[in-house]
Amino acid sequence: MSPQNDSFYKSLLEKTFNGLVFKVEGSLFSILIAGDEFLRLTGVSREELLGKTLAEVPGGLFHAATTATFETILKDKQPAEIQSFSMHPQGGHFTVQATASVTPILDEAGDVGCLLYSATITDGGLMQLIDQAPFGMGILRGKELVVESVNTMLLELWGKSEAIVGLPLAKALPEFQGQRILKLLEDVYTWGEPLVGNEVQAMLVRNGNLENAYFNFVHQPIKDQTGHTNGVMIVAAEVTQLVQVKKKLEESVANFQNVVMNTHYGLLVVKGKTWTVEIANQPMLDLWGKAKNEVMGKPLMKIFPEFIGQPFPEHIREVFETGKSFVQPEDVFYYQSKDGVAKKYVSYFYDPMLNADGNVYGVIVGAEDITTRVENRLKTERAEEMLRIAIESANLGTWHFDPKVKRLVVSNRLKELFGYMPYEEMTFETFVKQITDEYRPIVIQEFRNSIANGEHFNVDFSILGYQDRNIRWMRATGKIYRDQLGVPLRISGILMEITEHKQDEIRKNDFIAMVSHELKTPLTSLKAYVQLLNMKAKISGDLFTVKSLGKVEGQVNKMNNMIRSFLDLSRLEAGKIYLEQEEFTIDKLVAEIVEEVMLTDKSHTILFSNCKPFIIYGDRDKIGQVVNNLVGNAIKYSRPNTTVTIRCEASEGMVQISIKDEGIGIAKEDQSKLFGRFYRIQNQELKTVSGFGIGLYLSAEIIKLHHGEIWVESEEGQGAVFHFTLPLAST
Ligand code: ADP
């Protein structure tokens, strides 16, 4: 045969012959050709077979007596059969029963040149099927549960190789020691009862890791003809992933339940056409005023027949029909309480629950009882409305000022007062411009004080109308509002026109000024005549007249002081009080006044000593007026034969004068008001004491003009101490 022909026949045989061709050389049999079908059947590759002798072929493929049979054929030159033997194809992890026939081919010399070996599986086709099965199958034999057969899948599930075939289970899977699964298998063998396991846990070493796995299985006892159990068949499928998913699902359901039940928000789940209540948490039950057993598993409209006619059922129906959520931030909810129909305010939402097909099978209802919040808001709204009406009817303007961005927001009435058309814009800048020059710094200072010290905003000022350019007087009051950190948010307030009031005041001031002025001239000549007469009486030695005229002069001085106060007051109001400043020593001034007072008033002791000659730069006359006032009050408001003590001291560039009396004292609530215009304390005791309530007001204004301070310390019935400070002249 030519080599070409040789390979042709060889491949023909490979394709068609289901066995092997052995070449015979002496008593050696080596494989010459291996048929495709034989390879498929046994799972062995061609390379593993070609050129190999019987002994060299992977174990388990041939009957142990094959060599002996071959040798017999060499002699007999007759075909022979090898009866039923166990074959372990596919690498040997399962067993099939096979028979083989061997046919000799004689060469030209009549000797056996080749042997045709063909094997047939008599029992085991099923096993092959089983091996390919998508679930694990295996047979354990004997009390030791020796692994007799396992399919590929079971090996995979166990994470083992076919090397475990032939080993007792405890050796094949040492990690099974002490596990429940081993005990279950042993029990099946012992009791001969099948066992179906569902999601049974087993720890397995797979890929070098000890893994937690779950299996569904059937363990079936295998019995011989006598009914005696001699093995266990395993059919198993791994369900680890399924169990894990299930566990996760259970966890998330538990979490969901937890969230639903523990949230402060009312939550409810209704399902199906009847809107059956499946879940309702405590806040929801509280909102409804119902107990759990009154609602669970019941159709919603059965629980709340009173819902008919209210908007809720319609919205729920819509969510079921459209699958779209519905949110209602505020609504009224009427329900039947124990005391009849009750009302609550609620904020709620309806969310659809969709199944895998996208159909709505339920609705989640979230609801919050906002009754308190809404009622409080309504109360505030009502109060605001009342305030608005009050403001409007009083013709007041309102304003808000944001200090951060210097933005002014004003009401239309305020715009009108400032001479704007309603469509014209009024900004903080135009507002500031409209204030007349003398008041602009005062108003700006008021804003600053309010922001820096949180003082109430309160200022009178004049403005120039935006369009009409008329002068108008305004009074603005306001209050600062801050956030939790104390950062100023805005100053809000009202504004009223006080032009008429101001004009009245101006007229009144002018009148007082005029009257005071007119009174001053006759009084001056009166005083001159009194002094003249006094001199004459002294010369003539008429002591009685001297004394009387002395008293007259004292009274004239008092009147003069009063008139001067009125003049000062009107000047102050008109902003026309001026200081005539010079340097002088304060101790001398006080001493002069004390001396003067003591001339006319002998009823009190006035103590003034040890005052250093502190030098002041200021209006000597006006400071004198202040001291006069305070000493005068100390005498006026204390009983005769008591003492008035005057002290002076200096520190930190200021001199402080204190006038202390032992008089009636001043109640705390009056102390801050004393320095206001026309303020007089009203009580029985003081009814007979004359005065106008302007002395302290003027004193305070004068001290303020000198950049000093004035205040009082007192308790009712305990006397009073008035203090004022003045800056020392810089040397
Ligand atoms: P007048 O004394 O003219 O009423 P003032 O402005 O000087 O006005 O004082 C205002 C008020 O303060 C007085 O009416 C009096 O009630 C109270 N007052 C002033 N000084 C004293 C004092 N030394 N002791 C008690 N009360 C005083």
Boltz pocket constraint, residues with backbone or C-beta under 6 A from the ligand:
constraints:
  - pocket:
      binder: B
      contacts: [[A, 629], [A, 630], [A, 633], [A, 634], [A, 637], [A, 661], [A, 663], [A, 664], [A, 665], [A, 666], [A, 674], [A, 676], [A, 679], [A, 680], [A, 681], [A, 686], [A, 690], [A, 691], [A, 692], [A, 693], [A, 694], [A, 695], [A, 696], [A, 697], [A, 720]]
      max_distance: 6.0
